[in-house]
Amino acid sequence: QRMAQKAQDKNVHKRVMEKVLLKFLTEYSFVAKLPDQEEEDEDAPLTFAQVHVGSVAKFIFEIASDPESDERFRKALYEMYKTYERQIRAAGRDVDLSHIEECDSEEDCCANN
């Protein structure tokens, strides 16, 4: 979070945006555009099938709107949020959270997963 929000070096911020946030969305997320594969094989791309992309998008929006965020990075963070939202809409799906109950503490959530 701090790297995207307050990096001292703009190159560090750029790398986090491109190599972490965008790469997750386009290559590893549940809503990533995957090549059509009839059968799963060893070379199938790794997908984080339990990471709710909408929650990641919300988190990016919260960082962008946080008064503590560096003004230099705010626009890029909002653009990344929009990119996530467009990708979710284009895919027409996201990880189903309906089976997850509200947890009283983080420990309870981690114990159930």
Backbone as JSON Lines, residues from 0, in Angstrom:
{"i":0,"aa":"Q","n":[0.84,-1.18,0.0],"ca":[0.0,0.0,0.0],"c":[0.88,1.25,0.0]}
{"i":1,"aa":"R","n":[1.84,1.3,0.87],"ca":[2.67,2.5,1.0],"c":[3.44,2.78,-0.29]}
{"i":2,"aa":"M","n":[3.83,1.73,-1.01],"ca":[4.6,1.94,-2.24],"c":[3.75,2.64,-3.3]}
{"i":3,"aa":"A","n":[2.5,2.3,-3.37],"ca":[1.62,2.93,-4.35],"c":[1.14,4.3,-3.88]}
{"i":4,"aa":"Q","n":[1.18,4.5,-2.57],"ca":[0.62,5.7,-1.98],"c":[1.64,6.8,-1.77]}
{"i":5,"aa":"K","n":[2.84,6.46,-1.31],"ca":[3.79,7.48,-0.87],"c":[5.23,7.19,-1.27]}
{"i":6,"aa":"A","n":[5.47,6.51,-2.34],"ca":[6.85,6.19,-2.74],"c":[7.63,7.48,-2.94]}
{"i":7,"aa":"Q","n":[8.85,7.51,-2.43],"ca":[9.69,8.69,-2.58],"c":[10.12,8.87,-4.05]}
{"i":8,"aa":"D","n":[10.35,7.78,-4.7],"ca":[10.82,7.78,-6.07],"c":[9.66,7.44,-7.01]}
{"i":9,"aa":"K","n":[9.41,8.29,-7.99],"ca":[8.29,8.04,-8.89],"c":[8.49,6.77,-9.72]}
{"i":10,"aa":"N","n":[9.74,6.35,-9.91],"ca":[9.99,5.1,-10.64],"c":[9.52,3.89,-9.83]}
{"i":11,"aa":"V","n":[9.66,3.95,-8.52],"ca":[9.17,2.87,-7.66],"c":[7.65,2.79,-7.79]}
{"i":12,"aa":"H","n":[6.99,3.92,-7.74],"ca":[5.53,3.95,-7.89],"c":[5.12,3.36,-9.24]}
{"i":13,"aa":"K","n":[5.81,3.75,-10.28],"ca":[5.51,3.26,-11.63],"c":[5.67,1.74,-11.7]}
{"i":14,"aa":"R","n":[6.73,1.23,-11.1],"ca":[6.95,-0.21,-11.11],"c":[5.87,-0.96,-10.35]}
{"i":15,"aa":"V","n":[5.46,-0.43,-9.21],"ca":[4.39,-1.07,-8.44],"c":[3.1,-1.09,-9.26]}
{"i":16,"aa":"M","n":[2.81,0.02,-9.91],"ca":[1.59,0.1,-10.72],"c":[1.63,-0.9,-11.88]}
{"i":17,"aa":"E","n":[2.74,-0.96,-12.58],"ca":[2.84,-1.82,-13.77],"c":[3.13,-3.28,-13.45]}
{"i":18,"aa":"K","n":[4.1,-3.5,-12.58],"ca":[4.58,-4.86,-12.35],"c":[3.81,-5.63,-11.28]}
{"i":19,"aa":"V","n":[3.04,-4.93,-10.48],"ca":[2.26,-5.61,-9.44],"c":[0.77,-5.49,-9.75]}
{"i":20,"aa":"L","n":[0.24,-4.28,-9.7],"ca":[-1.21,-4.11,-9.84],"c":[-1.72,-4.46,-11.23]}
{"i":21,"aa":"L","n":[-1.1,-3.91,-12.27],"ca":[-1.57,-4.18,-13.63],"c":[-1.28,-5.62,-14.04]}
{"i":22,"aa":"K","n":[-0.11,-6.13,-13.66],"ca":[0.23,-7.5,-14.03],"c":[-0.72,-8.49,-13.36]}
{"i":23,"aa":"F","n":[-1.06,-8.25,-12.09],"ca":[-2.04,-9.11,-11.44],"c":[-3.35,-9.12,-12.21]}
{"i":24,"aa":"L","n":[-3.85,-7.93,-12.55],"ca":[-5.14,-7.82,-13.24],"c":[-5.12,-8.52,-14.59]}
{"i":25,"aa":"T","n":[-4.1,-8.28,-15.38],"ca":[-4.1,-8.77,-16.76],"c":[-3.58,-10.18,-16.94]}
{"i":26,"aa":"E","n":[-2.8,-10.68,-15.97],"ca":[-2.22,-12.0,-16.16],"c":[-2.64,-13.05,-15.13]}
{"i":27,"aa":"Y","n":[-2.94,-12.64,-13.91],"ca":[-3.14,-13.62,-12.85],"c":[-4.51,-13.57,-12.18]}
{"i":28,"aa":"S","n":[-5.32,-12.58,-12.45],"ca":[-6.6,-12.45,-11.77],"c":[-7.67,-13.35,-12.39]}
{"i":29,"aa":"F","n":[-8.74,-13.52,-11.65],"ca":[-9.89,-14.31,-12.09],"c":[-10.54,-13.7,-13.33]}
{"i":30,"aa":"V","n":[-10.38,-12.39,-13.53],"ca":[-11.01,-11.71,-14.66],"c":[-10.04,-11.46,-15.81]}
{"i":31,"aa":"A","n":[-8.83,-12.0,-15.72],"ca":[-7.84,-11.82,-16.78],"c":[-8.33,-12.49,-18.06]}
{"i":32,"aa":"K","n":[-7.97,-11.92,-19.17],"ca":[-8.31,-12.53,-20.46],"c":[-7.35,-13.7,-20.68]}
{"i":33,"aa":"L","n":[-7.89,-14.89,-20.62],"ca":[-7.07,-16.08,-20.78],"c":[-7.29,-16.68,-22.16]}
{"i":34,"aa":"P","n":[-6.25,-17.25,-22.73],"ca":[-6.43,-17.91,-24.02],"c":[-7.37,-19.1,-23.86]}
{"i":35,"aa":"D","n":[-8.14,-19.4,-24.89],"ca":[-9.06,-20.53,-24.82],"c":[-8.26,-21.82,-24.72]}
{"i":36,"aa":"Q","n":[-8.57,-22.58,-23.71],"ca":[-7.9,-23.87,-23.53],"c":[-8.97,-24.91,-23.29]}
{"i":37,"aa":"E","n":[-8.94,-25.95,-24.12],"ca":[-9.93,-27.0,-23.98],"c":[-9.62,-27.89,-22.78]}
{"i":38,"aa":"E","n":[-8.35,-28.1,-22.53],"ca":[-7.96,-28.94,-21.4],"c":[-6.96,-28.18,-20.56]}
{"i":39,"aa":"E","n":[-7.03,-28.41,-19.25],"ca":[-6.03,-27.82,-18.38],"c":[-4.76,-28.62,-18.53]}
{"i":40,"aa":"D","n":[-3.65,-27.92,-18.6],"ca":[-2.38,-28.62,-18.69],"c":[-1.36,-27.95,-17.78]}
{"i":41,"aa":"E","n":[-0.17,-28.49,-17.76],"ca":[0.87,-27.97,-16.89],"c":[1.26,-26.54,-17.25]}
{"i":42,"aa":"D","n":[1.09,-26.18,-18.51],"ca":[1.47,-24.85,-18.96],"c":[0.37,-23.82,-18.81]}
{"i":43,"aa":"A","n":[-0.75,-24.23,-18.21],"ca":[-1.85,-23.29,-18.02],"c":[-1.39,-22.15,-17.11]}
{"i":44,"aa":"P","n":[-1.83,-20.93,-17.42],"ca":[-1.39,-19.79,-16.6],"c":[-1.92,-19.88,-15.17]}
{"i":45,"aa":"L","n":[-1.11,-19.38,-14.26],"ca":[-1.49,-19.35,-12.86],"c":[-2.56,-18.29,-12.67]}
{"i":46,"aa":"T","n":[-3.63,-18.64,-11.98],"ca":[-4.71,-17.7,-11.7],"c":[-5.01,-17.71,-10.22]}
{"i":47,"aa":"F","n":[-5.09,-16.52,-9.64],"ca":[-5.48,-16.39,-8.24],"c":[-7.0,-16.4,-8.2]}
{"i":48,"aa":"A","n":[-7.56,-17.59,-8.21],"ca":[-9.0,-17.77,-8.37],"c":[-9.8,-17.39,-7.13]}
{"i":49,"aa":"Q","n":[-9.14,-17.14,-6.0],"ca":[-9.88,-16.78,-4.79],"c":[-9.69,-15.32,-4.41]}
{"i":50,"aa":"V","n":[-9.03,-14.55,-5.26],"ca":[-8.84,-13.12,-4.98],"c":[-9.95,-12.35,-5.66]}
{"i":51,"aa":"H","n":[-10.8,-11.71,-4.88],"ca":[-11.92,-10.92,-5.41],"c":[-11.37,-9.62,-6.0]}
{"i":52,"aa":"V","n":[-11.42,-9.51,-7.3],"ca":[-10.82,-8.38,-8.02],"c":[-11.54,-7.08,-7.67]}
{"i":53,"aa":"G","n":[-12.83,-7.14,-7.45],"ca":[-13.57,-5.95,-7.05],"c":[-13.08,-5.38,-5.73]}
{"i":54,"aa":"S","n":[-12.68,-6.26,-4.82],"ca":[-12.13,-5.8,-3.53],"c":[-10.78,-5.13,-3.73]}
{"i":55,"aa":"V","n":[-9.97,-5.66,-4.63],"ca":[-8.68,-5.03,-4.93],"c":[-8.93,-3.66,-5.55]}
{"i":56,"aa":"A","n":[-9.9,-3.57,-6.45],"ca":[-10.24,-2.28,-7.08],"c":[-10.69,-1.28,-6.02]}
{"i":57,"aa":"K","n":[-11.51,-1.72,-5.09],"ca":[-11.99,-0.84,-4.02],"c":[-10.82,-0.35,-3.17]}
{"i":58,"aa":"F","n":[-9.88,-1.23,-2.88],"ca":[-8.7,-0.88,-2.1],"c":[-7.87,0.18,-2.84]}
{"i":59,"aa":"I","n":[-7.71,0.02,-4.15],"ca":[-6.96,1.01,-4.95],"c":[-7.68,2.35,-4.89]}
{"i":60,"aa":"F","n":[-9.0,2.34,-5.0],"ca":[-9.77,3.58,-4.91],"c":[-9.57,4.25,-3.56]}
{"i":61,"aa":"E","n":[-9.59,3.45,-2.5],"ca":[-9.4,4.0,-1.16],"c":[-8.02,4.63,-1.0]}
{"i":62,"aa":"I","n":[-7.0,4.01,-1.57],"ca":[-5.66,4.59,-1.53],"c":[-5.65,5.91,-2.29]}
{"i":63,"aa":"A","n":[-6.27,5.93,-3.46],"ca":[-6.3,7.15,-4.29],"c":[-7.02,8.29,-3.58]}
{"i":64,"aa":"S","n":[-8.06,7.99,-2.86],"ca":[-8.85,9.04,-2.22],"c":[-8.36,9.39,-0.81]}
{"i":65,"aa":"D","n":[-7.38,8.66,-0.32],"ca":[-6.83,8.92,1.01],"c":[-6.06,10.25,1.01]}
{"i":66,"aa":"P","n":[-6.35,11.13,1.96],"ca":[-5.64,12.41,2.03],"c":[-4.13,12.25,2.22]}
{"i":67,"aa":"E","n":[-3.71,11.11,2.74],"ca":[-2.29,10.84,2.95],"c":[-1.55,10.49,1.65]}
{"i":68,"aa":"S","n":[-2.3,10.16,0.6],"ca":[-1.67,9.78,-0.67],"c":[-1.02,10.99,-1.32]}
{"i":69,"aa":"D","n":[0.12,10.76,-1.92],"ca":[0.86,11.8,-2.62],"c":[0.06,12.26,-3.84]}
{"i":70,"aa":"E","n":[-0.1,13.55,-3.99],"ca":[-0.86,14.11,-5.11],"c":[-0.3,13.67,-6.46]}
{"i":71,"aa":"R","n":[1.02,13.46,-6.52],"ca":[1.64,13.06,-7.79],"c":[1.09,11.74,-8.3]}
{"i":72,"aa":"F","n":[0.62,10.89,-7.38],"ca":[0.2,9.54,-7.75],"c":[-1.31,9.34,-7.79]}
{"i":73,"aa":"R","n":[-2.05,10.33,-7.34],"ca":[-3.5,10.19,-7.23],"c":[-4.18,9.87,-8.57]}
{"i":74,"aa":"K","n":[-3.83,10.59,-9.61],"ca":[-4.47,10.37,-10.91],"c":[-4.19,8.96,-11.43]}
{"i":75,"aa":"A","n":[-2.95,8.51,-11.3],"ca":[-2.59,7.16,-11.77],"c":[-3.35,6.09,-10.99]}
{"i":76,"aa":"L","n":[-3.53,6.31,-9.7],"ca":[-4.28,5.35,-8.88],"c":[-5.75,5.31,-9.29]}
{"i":77,"aa":"Y","n":[-6.35,6.47,-9.54],"ca":[-7.74,6.49,-10.02],"c":[-7.85,5.8,-11.38]}
{"i":78,"aa":"E","n":[-6.88,6.01,-12.25],"ca":[-6.89,5.36,-13.56],"c":[-6.78,3.84,-13.41]}
{"i":79,"aa":"M","n":[-5.95,3.39,-12.48],"ca":[-5.81,1.95,-12.24],"c":[-7.13,1.39,-11.72]}
{"i":80,"aa":"Y","n":[-7.8,2.13,-10.85],"ca":[-9.12,1.71,-10.35],"c":[-10.09,1.54,-11.53]}
{"i":81,"aa":"K","n":[-10.11,2.52,-12.42],"ca":[-11.01,2.45,-13.59],"c":[-10.65,1.25,-14.47]}
{"i":82,"aa":"T","n":[-9.37,0.98,-14.63],"ca":[-8.93,-0.17,-15.42],"c":[-9.44,-1.47,-14.81]}
{"i":83,"aa":"Y","n":[-9.36,-1.58,-13.51],"ca":[-9.89,-2.77,-12.82],"c":[-11.39,-2.9,-13.06]}
{"i":84,"aa":"E","n":[-12.12,-1.81,-12.88],"ca":[-13.57,-1.86,-13.06],"c":[-13.94,-2.24,-14.5]}
{"i":85,"aa":"R","n":[-13.25,-1.69,-15.48],"ca":[-13.51,-2.04,-16.88],"c":[-13.24,-3.52,-17.14]}
{"i":86,"aa":"Q","n":[-12.15,-4.03,-16.58],"ca":[-11.8,-5.44,-16.78],"c":[-12.85,-6.36,-16.16]}
{"i":87,"aa":"I","n":[-13.34,-6.0,-15.0],"ca":[-14.38,-6.8,-14.35],"c":[-15.64,-6.81,-15.21]}
{"i":88,"aa":"R","n":[-16.03,-5.64,-15.71],"ca":[-17.22,-5.56,-16.57],"c":[-17.02,-6.34,-17.86]}
{"i":89,"aa":"A","n":[-15.84,-6.23,-18.46],"ca":[-15.58,-6.93,-19.72],"c":[-15.61,-8.45,-19.51]}
{"i":90,"aa":"A","n":[-15.11,-8.91,-18.39],"ca":[-15.11,-10.35,-18.1],"c":[-16.5,-10.83,-17.73]}
{"i":91,"aa":"G","n":[-17.31,-9.93,-17.17],"ca":[-18.66,-10.3,-16.75],"c":[-18.7,-11.24,-15.56]}
{"i":92,"aa":"R","n":[-17.61,-11.22,-14.78],"ca":[-17.55,-12.11,-13.63],"c":[-16.52,-11.62,-12.63]}
{"i":93,"aa":"D","n":[-16.6,-12.15,-11.43],"ca":[-15.6,-11.95,-10.4],"c":[-15.75,-13.1,-9.42]}
{"i":94,"aa":"V","n":[-14.85,-13.22,-8.5],"ca":[-14.91,-14.29,-7.51],"c":[-16.19,-14.15,-6.7]}
{"i":95,"aa":"D","n":[-16.9,-15.25,-6.51],"ca":[-18.14,-15.26,-5.75],"c":[-17.84,-15.17,-4.26]}
{"i":96,"aa":"L","n":[-18.35,-14.13,-3.62],"ca":[-18.13,-13.94,-2.19],"c":[-19.36,-14.31,-1.36]}
{"i":97,"aa":"S","n":[-20.39,-14.82,-1.98],"ca":[-21.63,-15.09,-1.26],"c":[-21.47,-16.16,-0.19]}
{"i":98,"aa":"H","n":[-20.5,-17.03,-0.31],"ca":[-20.3,-18.1,0.66],"c":[-19.43,-17.67,1.85]}
{"i":99,"aa":"I","n":[-18.87,-16.5,1.79],"ca":[-17.99,-16.03,2.86],"c":[-18.8,-15.24,3.88]}
{"i":100,"aa":"E","n":[-18.7,-15.64,5.14],"ca":[-19.39,-14.94,6.21],"c":[-18.5,-13.84,6.75]}
{"i":101,"aa":"E","n":[-19.12,-12.84,7.34],"ca":[-18.36,-11.79,7.99],"c":[-17.6,-12.39,9.16]}
{"i":102,"aa":"C","n":[-16.35,-12.05,9.27],"ca":[-15.52,-12.58,10.35],"c":[-15.34,-11.52,11.42]}
{"i":103,"aa":"D","n":[-15.33,-11.96,12.67],"ca":[-15.12,-11.04,13.78],"c":[-13.68,-10.58,13.85]}
{"i":104,"aa":"S","n":[-12.77,-11.45,13.48],"ca":[-11.36,-11.07,13.51],"c":[-10.65,-11.68,12.32]}
{"i":105,"aa":"E","n":[-9.5,-11.14,12.01],"ca":[-8.73,-11.64,10.88],"c":[-8.31,-13.08,11.12]}
{"i":106,"aa":"E","n":[-8.03,-13.44,12.37],"ca":[-7.62,-14.8,12.69],"c":[-8.72,-15.79,12.33]}
{"i":107,"aa":"D","n":[-9.98,-15.44,12.59],"ca":[-11.08,-16.33,12.24],"c":[-11.16,-16.54,10.73]}
{"i":108,"aa":"C","n":[-10.98,-15.46,9.98],"ca":[-11.03,-15.56,8.52],"c":[-9.93,-16.46,8.0]}
{"i":109,"aa":"C","n":[-8.74,-16.25,8.51],"ca":[-7.59,-17.04,8.05],"c":[-7.74,-18.5,8.42]}
{"i":110,"aa":"A","n":[-8.33,-18.79,9.56],"ca":[-8.49,-20.18,10.01],"c":[-9.46,-20.93,9.13]}
{"i":111,"aa":"N","n":[-10.44,-20.23,8.55],"ca":[-11.46,-20.87,7.74],"c":[-11.02,-21.07,6.3]}
{"i":112,"aa":"N","n":[-9.98,-20.42,5.86],"ca":[-9.55,-20.51,4.46],"c":[-8.44,-21.46,4.25]}
